[in-house]
Amino acid sequence: MVWIKVILEDEAEGELKEAYERMREINAQYEDTPVPPRAQGMRIVGPPQLASLNPLSMLYGRQFMMHVMRGPSRVTPAEREMVATVTSLASNCRY
């Protein structure tokens, strides 16, 4: 059960709907990152949705995360995912 008020993509309107659409465009810019299907009728909540009450924050957060995880670097995307996984495990965080 979600304890933080969120607005999912299928419920979004106005600025938030535009932010969700822009996030899909950002995801598509990174070739090795599949664009997830829209969650019609499903309550799938991840880190971006936790900021859905502040669309600009949600959008910039996603843009930053994609740049860090998939942008140009001497560290491969797999190595970055490994660091994120170990950090999440050490922090007892499921993400």
Secondary structure, DSSP 8 states (H G I E B T S, - for coil): ---S----GGG--HHHHHHHHHHHHHHHHSTTS------TT-----TGGGGTTSHHHHHHHHHHHHHHHHSS-SS-HHHHHHHHHHHHHHTT---
